[in-house]
Amino acid sequence: MLTLLPTTPAAATDSSESCWYDVDTDEIGCFDASLDPHEQIELATGAELVAVPTGSNGGRSSADSSTIATVYLLATVWDSTSYAGQSMSYYTSNANICAGVAHGFPDLLSWKDRIESLQSYNGCVTWLYDDFGTLGLEYGPVSSSTNLGTFNNEARSMYIE
């Protein structure tokens, strides 16, 4: 199943804020960039966040079956290298995470031409594109990158699978 969203919501314009985006509801929330994004998602949702970096365990993550509410991190992007600066984290409540489910972001809006590092989670991988509509030059698939090199500040659309 492919979930193609019309746009990525605009992130906060305050240079000291990071944001999260619920791909299921199109809800966005922002918080002080000095705070832990994972904790902020858990506080906002009241759910346990499963965030296992892709490649760290060789497979997809699964939640503890005793957990009542769980959300799964798909990817986080940062506007500086080495996972620093402002961030945008994308999550879902779909337990299939990226197994047969893909999330397309054809316009990164306020995040276009800003991404310098990224981390995919829970078995997902991320592609970045230098044009809108997941067109143009492609960077990926990426499980993690502390520095996108020549692709720094070039992404205008994104695909997570």
Secondary structure, 3 states (H helix, E strand, C coil): CEEECCCCCCCCCCCCEEEEEECCCCEEEEEECCCCHHHHHHHHHCCEEECCECCCCCCCCCCCCCCCCEEEEEEEEEEECCCEEEEEEEEECCCCCCCCCEEEECCCHHHCCCCCEEEEECCCCEEEEEECCCEEEEEEEECEECCCHHHCCCCCEEEEC
